């Protein structure tokens, strides 16, 4: 049988790992992420607002219709 050699185990310093994680995360967010322009975000927000209002109106009309149908149905009995 041969001699078995194991690699040295590196002891992890949790404080150093946390610090390097935060620094690397900040660097990535600052230099590597492509952020959208503010005008694009405004247009997207307006689109979401309008779509939400249209959807809410649609759900309101459907709810009103079901309410009228159920009222009519219960008045039969």
N, C-alpha and C positions, 0 to 999 in steps of 0.2 A: 504494500500500500504506500501511496505517496504522502507527502506532507500537505496538509490542508492549510491554506492561508486565507484569513478573512480580512476584509477591509476594515479600517478603523471606523468605529461608530462616531458620527458627529453628534455632539451634544447640542440640542437646540435651545437657544435662548429665546424664550417667548417674547420678551420685550424687544429684542432686536428684530425678531420676525415680524412683530406687529408694526414696528417703526418702518421697516423696509416695505412692508405691504402698503402702508399708508402713503409713503413717498412714491412708490411705483404706481399706485392707483392715481395719485394726483398728477403725476407726469403723463400717464395715459389719457386721463380726462382732459388735460390741458393741451397736449401736443399731438395726440394720435386720433382723437375723436373728431369727426366732422359734424359740427353743430349746425342746425338750420338757421336761416336768417330770421330776424324778428318779424319781418313782413309776412313770411311764409307761415309762421306760427299764428299771427293774427288772422290770416285768411283761413287757416285750419280751424281756429277757435270759432270764427263766425260760421263756418260750414257746419260744425258740430252743433252749435246753438240752433241754427235754422232747422237742421235735420231733427233735432230733439223736439223742437216745437211742433213740427209737422207730425212726428210720430205721436206726440202727446195729444194733439188734436184728433188724430185718427183713432187712437185708443179711447178718447172721450166720446167720440161719435158712436163707436161700436158699443161702449158701455151704456150710453143713453138708449141705443136701439134695444139692447138686451133688457134693460130696465123696463122699457115700454112693452116689450113682448111678454115679460114675466108678469107685469101688472095686468095686462090684458088676460093672460092665461089664468091667473089667480082670481080675477073678477068673474070668470066663468063658473067658478064653484062656490 
